[in-house]
Amino acid sequence: MSDLDTTDRLRGLCLSLPEATEKPFGGHTAPSFRVRDKLFLMTSEDGLSMMFKAGPGVQDALVSESPERFFVPKYVGSKGWVGARLDVDQDWDELTELIEDSYRLIAPKRLVAQLDQQQP
């Protein structure tokens, strides 16, 4: 999958979440996604990875189970964020779930409830 396809796929996933918006982070140009101006997913400038917020213990579990797919990112890793490599085979069902979990950790309860109502 090319970088553009991956970016488009991520964009579609993120922007399908209630009130999610795309806005680059700081001085970067890479896509980042927010809800109520709080980040829930960032992509790297080179398009080879993404970072998302995870609940307690998730970072350790993902990185220890699949170090070829997941890593502890610089700067935000200490806050529980997880990096996912996009230049390797990824389980997109799992990534979708992780992105939704990140959103749920950041979004207001009302928007999380709205997401729950959308789910089959």
N, C-alpha and C positions, 0 to 999 in steps of 0.2 A: 504494500500500500504506500503510495507516495505521501510526502509531508502534507500536501494540499488536501488530499483525501482524508487524512487523519485529522487535520485541523478542521475541515468541514464537518467531519463526524462528531468531533468534540463540541464544536459550535452548536450543532443540531441538538445534541444531548443536553448541553447546558442551557441553551435558550428555550428549551421546552419546559423548563422548571418555572414555577410561578414567579413573576416579577424579576427574573434573572436578566442581567444586562452584560454586555461586553464592553470592557474599558481597560486599556493597557495599564500595567502597574508601574508607577513611578516614571522613569525616563525610558522605559522599555517600549518596544513596538509589538512584541508578541501578544497574542490574544490572552486576556485574563477575564474571568467571569465573576460577577458579584451579585449579591442580593442585598438591597438597601445599602449599597456602596461598601459592603463588606465582602472581601475576597473569599471564594470557596474553591476556585481552581485557577491555577496559573500555568502557562506553558513557557518553555524555555525559548530564548531568542533563536536558537538553531532548530527548533521544532522537534527535537529528538526526545524530549521528556515533558512531563507535566507534574505538577505538585498539587496535592489536595489535603484538606484537613481530615484527620481521622480520630476516632475515639480512643480512650485509654487502652493500651495493649495491642492495638491494630498495627501500628507501625512495626513493632518488634515481630509480630506474627508474620506479616507479609514479607519483611526483609529477610527473616531467618528461613522461611519456607521457600522463597523464590528470589534470591539475591540477583539473579540474572534479569529479573523483571522489575524489582522494586529496590529502592535505596532511601537512605536518610538524606534529605536535601540540606544544602548549606543554608544558614540563616534561620530558616523556619522549621528545620528538623527538630530542634530542641522544644518546639511548641507543639509537637505531635503530628506535624505534617509529614506526608509520605510522597516520595518521588516514584513515578512510574516511567520506565523507558518505553518510548514509542517506536523505537527502531528495532524492536524484537517482536516475536509473536506474542500477542496479548489475548487474553480471554475477554472479549468486549462485553459479555454479559456481566462478568465480575467487575470490570472497570465502570460500567454503567451503575452498578450497585454502589461502588465506592464513591462515585461522583454524587449520587443521590444522598448517600450518608453524609458526605462533606457539606452538601447544601443544607441538610437537616440540622447539622451542628451550628450553622451560621444563621439560617433564616428564622424570622419571628414565628412563634407557634401557629399563628393564624395561617401563614403561608405553608407551613408543614402540613397542617390539617387539610389545606386545599390540595396539596400534592397527594396526600393519602386518599382523598376522594377521587382523584384522577386515576389512581392505580386500579387495575382490574381485580 
